[in-house]
Amino acid sequence: MSTMMKAMRFVGDLDDDFYKDERQRDVWNEASAVGLQSVFWAIFVSSAILPWVAGRTGAWISLALLIVALFGSLITIIYALRCDVDVYVLSNYNRPRVVIGIALYLVAAVGIMARLKFDSYEESSTWVGALVGGIVGGGIAIAAVKLHQQRAKRREAAEELL
């Protein structure tokens, strides 16, 4: 077992007797997912509001919150991948909550950039370039995930034929 997996088992206290009962484990996993998603929603809403309400200080706090959310997401995804669970196979990005989450993230990103901009970058072309880059980067990320999902479906279909 790798060091990361040992650390995650310790952090999650996965060797506790509590996890021996299957129903308790399932309910706890669902409750943990709801709790994690609630924290993410609180971070996205707070990050979208803080730069506009609290100015430059709020923008720094928003940036820190988004970085914390990024690390939480990465740890969750990496742990699942290490346990041979592909988190992207069944992901559905056509849901209203995904669109709302992306919108809140973009409002936060625009607020952070607006409050933390440097005086030397007053031209609008810088902001237009950042916006276009963000849209293109997001599109590439979504396309990569969709491609990954299609490959996984093809792989499963090929395995069923064998």
Secondary structure, 3 states (H helix, E strand, C coil): CCHHHHHHHHHHCCCCHHHHCHHHHHHHHHHHHHHHHHHHHHHHHHHHHHHHHHHHHHHHHHHHHHHHHHHHHHHHHHHHHHCCCCCCCCCCCCCHHHHHHHHHHHHHHHHHHHHHCCCCCCCHHHHHHHHHHHHHHHHHHHHHHHHHHHHHHHHHHHHHHC
